[in-house]
């Protein structure tokens, strides 16, 4: 530290090292095992963790496309033909192609929207889209459990923002009343942001109820459907299709990182709004275009999503077996209405550590645990992600393992010091 005029000037690095953050404070004990684990081998239901094959429930590979033979061939052929560099430059300047536009057109048709813009990354795209759509005169109204990318986008907003408790439509209406009064003074507009499927709880956003509020208020609805695209609705077109309100979603966000098992994202809306995004969205104007192998791979993935409904059917067969089986075994899985399956247990941070260690080392089951500060103290969530390539045998084995682990948890067997060092 340096002294100047009696004021203490903190060195930036000293400041960081004194407060490593809510997760970073556990880095020494958790790195490489609970955080930043290395899953090796081909993506699937069985992968190697620390030299041993485990049953994996932690990958958002919902439709099992990551290692689908047609997908692997499309990825390999495109990489051999174009390499990873093509096209060079941002879309606006030198990075456009017929294939990029073809993917946008096919997505528009699939989503029943007029136009689509491709995004390099989902997280970056969501943050940048929010920044692009609103100015300091506008008001954002958003769900309290919105994903971090939405929260970060809202933080960039120079105007007012009002949050409502998760899926609380009465509160949403009250925030819309506040927002309406404010924009009447500022001359701005209102943007409501929610998710189609909330990635932690698995609950669907109350899109139908929010859209019904358009009868009383003037606003536009932006839906992040990262977990709904490909998994929800009759054709897989998402939560809007599932709830029969696709037309009421003004701006639809989907990602390739979940059902499509790839990288990238997209926004579908009406033609004029998408054109506005193309010419004003800074993350796309000033960033290199999505590489051609990812575009060609996405075209193949979208084709399979459209033409092989058995992929989604098998996903839901596993989802129903898993969720029904967990409930029958006495587990609390909350209000999930999607493949996302949270298993709620009670215990401390230490107990959660030992529970996960036991599942991995003695049952060969790899799933993720969610603990404080993401959830309240004393709550443990085992976040289980079923996929189309899991089997009923996988489900039955996992439920039995969870049952045995829960008996140990309630008996206090995980309350002692670590079961073993890692």
C-alpha positions as CSV (number, residue, x, y, z in Angstrom):
1,X,0.0,0.0,0.0
2,X,1.1,3.6,-0.7
3,X,0.4,6.6,1.5
4,X,-0.6,9.9,-0.1
5,X,-2.2,12.8,1.6
6,X,-3.3,10.6,4.5
7,X,-5.4,8.5,2.1
8,X,-4.7,4.8,1.7
9,X,-4.3,3.7,-1.9
10,X,-4.9,0.0,-2.3
11,X,-2.9,-2.0,-4.9
12,X,-5.3,-3.6,-7.3
13,X,-3.7,-7.1,-6.9
14,X,-3.7,-6.8,-3.1
15,X,-7.4,-5.9,-3.2
16,X,-8.2,-9.0,-5.4
17,X,-6.2,-11.3,-3.2
18,X,-8.1,-10.2,-0.1
19,X,-11.4,-11.0,-1.8
20,X,-11.3,-13.9,-4.2
21,X,-15.1,-14.0,-4.7
22,X,-17.8,-16.3,-3.4
23,X,-16.5,-19.3,-5.5
24,X,-12.9,-18.3,-5.9
25,X,-12.4,-18.5,-2.1
26,X,-12.8,-22.3,-2.4
27,X,-10.4,-22.6,-5.3
28,X,-7.5,-24.2,-3.4
29,X,-9.7,-27.0,-2.1
30,X,-11.9,-27.6,-5.1
31,X,-9.9,-26.9,-8.3
32,X,-9.6,-29.9,-10.6
33,X,-12.2,-31.9,-8.8
34,X,-15.4,-29.9,-7.9
35,X,-14.4,-27.0,-10.1
36,X,-12.6,-27.2,-13.5
37,X,-12.9,-31.0,-13.6
38,X,-11.5,-32.8,-16.7
39,X,-13.9,-35.2,-18.5
40,X,-11.9,-37.1,-21.1
41,X,-12.8,-39.2,-24.0
42,X,-15.6,-38.9,-26.5
43,X,-18.6,-37.0,-25.3
44,X,-21.3,-39.3,-24.1
45,X,-22.9,-40.9,-21.1
46,X,-19.6,-42.6,-20.1
47,X,-16.5,-40.5,-19.9
48,X,-13.2,-40.8,-18.0
49,X,-12.7,-38.7,-14.9
50,X,-9.4,-39.0,-13.0
51,X,-8.5,-42.2,-14.8
52,X,-11.8,-44.0,-14.3
53,X,-15.0,-44.3,-16.4
54,X,-18.1,-42.6,-14.9
55,X,-21.7,-42.3,-15.8
56,X,-22.1,-38.6,-16.8
57,X,-25.2,-36.5,-16.0
58,X,-23.6,-33.0,-16.4
59,X,-23.6,-32.3,-20.1
60,X,-26.3,-30.3,-21.9
61,X,-26.0,-32.6,-24.8
62,X,-29.8,-33.0,-24.7
63,X,-30.4,-34.7,-28.1
64,X,-27.1,-36.7,-28.1
65,X,-25.9,-34.8,-31.2
66,X,-22.3,-34.3,-29.9
67,X,-21.2,-37.7,-31.3
68,X,-24.0,-38.4,-33.8
69,X,-22.2,-39.9,-36.8
70,X,-23.8,-37.5,-39.3
71,X,-22.8,-34.5,-37.2
72,X,-19.2,-35.8,-36.8
73,X,-19.0,-36.2,-40.6
74,X,-20.4,-32.8,-41.3
75,X,-18.0,-31.2,-38.8
76,X,-15.0,-33.0,-40.2
77,X,-15.9,-32.4,-43.9
78,X,-16.4,-28.7,-43.3
79,X,-13.2,-28.4,-41.3
80,X,-11.3,-30.1,-44.1
81,X,-12.8,-28.0,-46.8
82,X,-12.7,-24.5,-45.1
83,X,-10.4,-24.8,-42.1
84,X,-11.2,-22.8,-39.0
85,X,-10.2,-19.4,-40.3
86,X,-12.8,-19.0,-43.0
87,X,-14.5,-16.6,-43.3
88,X,-12.1,-13.9,-42.1
89,X,-13.4,-10.7,-40.5
90,X,-16.7,-9.6,-39.1
91,X,-19.9,-10.3,-41.0
92,X,-20.5,-6.6,-41.9
93,X,-17.0,-6.2,-43.5
94,X,-15.7,-9.4,-44.9
95,X,-17.0,-12.4,-43.0
96,X,-20.4,-13.0,-44.6
97,X,-21.2,-16.1,-46.7
98,X,-24.1,-17.8,-48.4
99,X,-24.0,-20.5,-45.8
100,X,-24.3,-18.0,-42.9
101,X,-27.4,-16.6,-44.6
102,X,-28.8,-20.1,-45.3
103,X,-28.5,-21.0,-41.6
104,X,-30.3,-17.8,-40.7
105,X,-33.1,-18.4,-43.2
106,X,-33.6,-22.0,-42.0
107,X,-33.7,-21.0,-38.4
108,X,-36.2,-18.3,-39.2
109,X,-38.5,-20.8,-40.9
110,X,-38.1,-23.3,-38.0
111,X,-38.8,-20.7,-35.4
112,X,-41.8,-19.2,-37.5
113,X,-40.1,-15.7,-37.4
114,X,-39.4,-13.3,-40.2
115,X,-35.6,-13.1,-39.8
116,X,-32.7,-14.3,-37.7
117,X,-29.2,-13.1,-36.9
118,X,-26.4,-15.5,-36.0
119,X,-24.3,-14.8,-32.9
120,X,-20.8,-15.8,-32.2
121,X,-21.5,-16.8,-28.6
122,X,-24.6,-17.1,-26.5
123,X,-23.4,-15.3,-23.4
124,X,-21.8,-12.5,-25.3
125,X,-24.7,-12.2,-27.7
126,X,-27.3,-11.8,-25.0
127,X,-25.3,-9.1,-23.1
128,X,-24.8,-7.2,-26.4
129,X,-28.4,-7.6,-27.6
130,X,-29.8,-6.0,-24.4
131,X,-27.3,-3.2,-24.7
132,X,-28.3,-2.7,-28.3
133,X,-32.1,-2.8,-27.8
134,X,-32.5,-0.2,-25.1
135,X,-31.3,3.3,-24.2
136,X,-31.3,5.4,-21.1
137,X,-35.0,6.4,-21.7
138,X,-36.2,2.8,-21.7
139,X,-37.1,0.5,-18.7
140,X,-36.3,-3.2,-18.4
141,X,-38.5,-5.5,-16.4
142,X,-37.0,-8.9,-15.7
143,X,-37.3,-12.1,-13.8
144,X,-35.2,-12.4,-10.6
145,X,-33.8,-15.8,-11.6
146,X,-32.7,-14.8,-15.1
147,X,-29.4,-16.2,-16.3
148,X,-26.1,-14.4,-15.6
149,X,-25.9,-13.3,-19.2
150,X,-29.2,-11.4,-18.8
151,X,-28.1,-9.9,-15.5
152,X,-24.9,-8.7,-17.0
153,X,-26.8,-7.2,-20.0
154,X,-29.2,-5.5,-17.6
155,X,-26.2,-4.1,-15.7
156,X,-25.1,-2.3,-18.8
157,X,-28.4,-0.6,-19.2
158,X,-28.2,3.2,-18.5
159,X,-31.9,3.5,-17.8
160,X,-34.1,2.1,-15.0
161,X,-34.7,-1.6,-14.5
162,X,-37.3,-3.3,-12.3
163,X,-37.0,-7.0,-11.1
164,X,-39.9,-9.2,-10.1
165,X,-39.7,-12.4,-8.0
166,X,-39.3,-15.5,-10.1
167,X,-42.4,-16.3,-12.2
168,X,-44.5,-13.9,-10.0
169,X,-47.0,-12.5,-12.6
170,X,-48.7,-10.3,-10.0
171,X,-45.4,-8.6,-9.2
172,X,-44.5,-8.5,-12.9
173,X,-47.7,-6.5,-13.5
174,X,-46.8,-4.1,-10.6
175,X,-43.4,-3.5,-12.1
176,X,-45.0,-2.9,-15.5
177,X,-47.2,-0.3,-13.9
178,X,-44.1,1.4,-12.4
179,X,-42.3,1.1,-15.8
180,X,-45.3,2.6,-17.6
181,X,-45.4,5.6,-15.4
182,X,-41.7,6.2,-15.9
183,X,-41.6,5.9,-19.7
184,X,-44.6,8.3,-19.9
185,X,-42.1,10.8,-18.4
186,X,-39.0,9.8,-20.3
187,X,-40.6,9.1,-23.7
188,X,-39.0,5.6,-23.7
189,X,-40.2,2.1,-24.1
190,X,-40.5,-1.1,-22.0
191,X,-38.6,-4.4,-22.5
192,X,-39.6,-7.5,-20.5
193,X,-37.0,-10.2,-20.3
194,X,-37.5,-13.8,-19.1
195,X,-36.4,-17.3,-19.8
196,X,-38.3,-20.1,-21.6
197,X,-36.7,-22.7,-19.4
198,X,-34.8,-21.7,-16.3
199,X,-31.6,-23.6,-16.3
200,X,-31.2,-24.2,-12.6
201,X,-34.8,-25.1,-11.6
202,X,-36.1,-26.5,-14.9
203,X,-39.2,-24.4,-14.6
204,X,-40.8,-22.9,-17.6
205,X,-41.2,-19.1,-17.7
206,X,-44.8,-18.0,-17.6
207,X,-44.7,-16.8,-21.1
208,X,-48.5,-17.1,-21.7
209,X,-49.3,-15.1,-18.6
210,X,-46.7,-12.4,-19.5
211,X,-47.9,-12.1,-23.1
212,X,-51.5,-11.7,-21.8
213,X,-50.3,-8.6,-20.0
214,X,-49.9,-7.0,-23.4
215,X,-53.6,-6.4,-23.2
216,X,-53.0,-3.8,-20.4
217,X,-49.4,-2.6,-21.1
218,X,-47.3,-1.6,-24.1
219,X,-44.1,-3.6,-24.0
220,X,-41.9,-6.0,-26.0
221,X,-41.0,-9.5,-24.8
222,X,-37.4,-10.9,-25.0
223,X,-37.2,-14.6,-24.2
224,X,-33.9,-16.5,-23.6
225,X,-34.8,-20.1,-24.5
226,X,-31.3,-21.7,-24.3
227,X,-32.6,-24.8,-22.6
228,X,-36.0,-24.8,-24.5
229,X,-34.7,-24.7,-28.1
230,X,-34.7,-28.3,-29.4
231,X,-36.2,-29.8,-26.3
232,X,-39.6,-28.1,-25.9
233,X,-42.6,-28.0,-28.2
234,X,-44.0,-30.4,-30.7
235,X,-41.3,-29.8,-33.3
236,X,-38.6,-28.6,-30.8
237,X,-39.1,-25.0,-31.7
238,X,-39.0,-24.1,-28.0
239,X,-41.0,-23.1,-25.0
240,X,-43.2,-20.6,-27.0
241,X,-44.3,-23.5,-29.2
242,X,-44.8,-25.6,-26.0
243,X,-47.1,-23.0,-24.5
244,X,-48.8,-22.1,-27.8
245,X,-47.6,-18.4,-27.7
246,X,-44.7,-18.4,-30.3
247,X,-46.3,-15.3,-32.0
248,X,-46.3,-13.4,-28.7
249,X,-42.5,-13.6,-28.3
250,X,-41.1,-10.5,-29.9
251,X,-37.4,-11.4,-29.7
252,X,-36.4,-15.1,-29.4
253,X,-32.9,-16.1,-28.3
254,X,-31.6,-19.6,-28.8
255,X,-28.2,-21.2,-28.4
256,X,-26.3,-23.9,-30.2
257,X,-24.5,-24.9,-27.0
258,X,-27.3,-27.1,-25.6
259,X,-29.5,-29.2,-27.9
260,X,-27.2,-28.5,-30.9
261,X,-24.0,-29.5,-29.0
262,X,-21.9,-26.8,-30.6
263,X,-20.9,-23.1,-30.3
264,X,-22.9,-20.0,-31.3
265,X,-26.4,-18.7,-30.9
266,X,-29.1,-16.8,-32.7
267,X,-31.9,-14.2,-32.3
268,X,-35.1,-14.5,-34.3
269,X,-37.6,-11.6,-34.6
270,X,-39.3,-9.5,-37.2
271,X,-37.3,-8.4,-40.2
272,X,-36.8,-4.8,-39.2
273,X,-35.6,-5.6,-35.7
274,X,-33.1,-8.1,-37.0
275,X,-31.8,-5.6,-39.5
276,X,-31.4,-3.1,-36.7
277,X,-29.4,-5.7,-34.7
278,X,-27.2,-6.4,-37.7
279,X,-26.2,-2.8,-38.0
280,X,-26.0,-1.9,-34.3
281,X,-25.0,-4.9,-32.2
282,X,-21.5,-4.2,-31.2
283,X,-20.5,-7.8,-30.3
284,X,-21.2,-8.8,-33.9
285,X,-20.0,-5.7,-35.8
286,X,-16.6,-5.7,-34.1
287,X,-16.0,-9.5,-33.8
288,X,-14.9,-12.2,-36.3
289,X,-17.7,-14.1,-38.0
290,X,-18.7,-17.6,-36.8
291,X,-16.3,-20.0,-38.5
292,X,-17.6,-22.0,-41.5
293,X,-17.3,-25.5,-39.8
294,X,-19.5,-24.3,-37.0
295,X,-22.0,-22.9,-39.5
296,X,-22.0,-26.1,-41.7
297,X,-22.2,-28.2,-38.5
298,X,-25.2,-26.2,-37.3
299,X,-27.0,-26.7,-40.6
300,X,-26.6,-30.5,-40.2
301,X,-27.7,-30.3,-36.5
302,X,-30.8,-28.3,-37.4
303,X,-31.6,-30.8,-40.2
304,X,-31.5,-33.7,-37.7
305,X,-33.5,-31.7,-35.2
306,X,-36.2,-31.2,-37.9
307,X,-36.1,-34.7,-39.5
308,X,-35.4,-37.0,-36.6
309,X,-38.1,-36.4,-33.9
310,X,-37.1,-39.7,-32.3
311,X,-34.1,-37.8,-30.8
312,X,-36.4,-35.5,-28.7
313,X,-38.9,-38.4,-28.1
314,X,-36.1,-40.5,-26.6
315,X,-34.9,-37.6,-24.5
316,X,-38.4,-37.2,-23.0
317,X,-38.6,-41.0,-22.4
318,X,-35.5,-40.7,-20.3
319,X,-36.7,-37.4,-18.6
320,X,-40.0,-39.0,-17.6
321,X,-38.3,-42.2,-16.3
322,X,-35.8,-40.1,-14.3
323,X,-38.2,-37.5,-12.8
324,X,-41.0,-40.0,-12.0
325,X,-38.5,-42.4,-10.5
326,X,-36.9,-39.8,-8.3
327,X,-40.3,-38.6,-7.0
328,X,-41.4,-42.2,-6.4
329,X,-38.1,-42.7,-4.4
330,X,-39.1,-39.7,-2.2
331,X,-36.8,-37.1,-3.7
332,X,-37.8,-33.4,-4.1
333,X,-37.2,-32.2,-7.6
334,X,-39.1,-28.8,-7.4
335,X,-41.3,-27.5,-10.2
336,X,-39.3,-28.6,-13.2
337,X,-41.3,-28.8,-16.4
338,X,-38.3,-29.6,-18.7
339,X,-35.4,-32.0,-19.0
340,X,-33.4,-30.0,-16.3
341,X,-33.7,-32.1,-13.2
342,X,-32.7,-30.6,-9.8
343,X,-32.6,-33.0,-6.9
344,X,-32.9,-31.1,-3.6
345,X,-31.2,-32.3,-0.4
346,X,-30.3,-30.7,2.9
347,X,-26.8,-30.4,4.1
348,X,-23.7,-28.2,4.7
349,X,-20.9,-27.4,2.3
350,X,-18.8,-30.1,3.9
351,X,-21.6,-32.6,3.5
352,X,-22.1,-31.7,-0.1
353,X,-18.4,-32.2,-0.7
354,X,-18.4,-35.6,0.7
355,X,-21.7,-36.6,-1.0
356,X,-20.3,-35.7,-4.4
357,X,-17.0,-37.4,-3.7
358,X,-18.9,-40.6,-2.7
359,X,-21.0,-40.5,-5.8
360,X,-18.0,-40.1,-8.0
361,X,-15.6,-42.4,-6.4
362,X,-17.8,-45.2,-5.1
363,X,-20.8,-45.1,-7.4
364,X,-19.0,-43.8,-10.6
365,X,-21.7,-41.2,-11.1
366,X,-20.6,-37.7,-12.2
367,X,-23.2,-35.0,-11.7
368,X,-22.8,-31.4,-10.6
369,X,-23.7,-30.0,-7.1
370,X,-25.1,-26.5,-6.6
371,X,-24.4,-25.0,-3.2
372,X,-24.3,-21.7,-1.3
373,X,-24.1,-18.9,-2.4
374,X,-26.0,-20.0,-5.5
375,X,-28.7,-21.5,-3.2
376,X,-29.4,-20.8,0.5
377,X,-27.2,-22.2,3.2
378,X,-28.1,-25.8,4.1
379,X,-29.5,-26.6,0.6
380,X,-27.7,-29.0,-1.8
381,X,-28.9,-29.4,-5.3
382,X,-27.7,-32.3,-7.5
383,X,-28.3,-30.9,-11.0
384,X,-29.0,-33.9,-13.3
385,X,-29.2,-33.4,-17.1
386,X,-30.7,-36.3,-19.0
387,X,-30.0,-36.8,-22.6
388,X,-31.4,-38.9,-25.5
389,X,-28.4,-41.2,-25.3
390,X,-28.9,-42.2,-21.7
391,X,-30.7,-45.5,-21.0
392,X,-33.4,-46.7,-18.6
393,X,-30.7,-48.8,-16.9
394,X,-28.7,-45.6,-16.4
395,X,-31.7,-44.0,-14.8
396,X,-32.4,-47.0,-12.5
397,X,-28.8,-47.2,-11.3
398,X,-28.6,-43.5,-10.6
399,X,-31.8,-43.4,-8.6
400,X,-30.6,-46.3,-6.5
401,X,-27.2,-44.6,-5.9
402,X,-29.0,-41.4,-4.9
403,X,-31.2,-43.3,-2.5
404,X,-28.2,-44.9,-0.8
405,X,-26.3,-41.6,-0.7
406,X,-29.3,-39.8,0.8
407,X,-29.5,-42.4,3.6
408,X,-25.9,-41.7,4.4
409,X,-26.5,-38.0,4.3
410,X,-29.5,-38.2,6.7
411,X,-27.5,-40.5,9.0
412,X,-24.7,-37.9,9.3
413,X,-22.1,-40.0,7.6
414,X,-21.0,-37.1,5.4
415,X,-20.7,-34.7,8.3
416,X,-17.2,-35.9,9.3
417,X,-14.0,-34.8,7.7
418,X,-13.5,-35.6,4.0
419,X,-14.0,-39.2,3.1
420,X,-10.7,-39.2,1.3
421,X,-8.3,-36.6,-0.1
422,X,-8.5,-35.7,-3.8
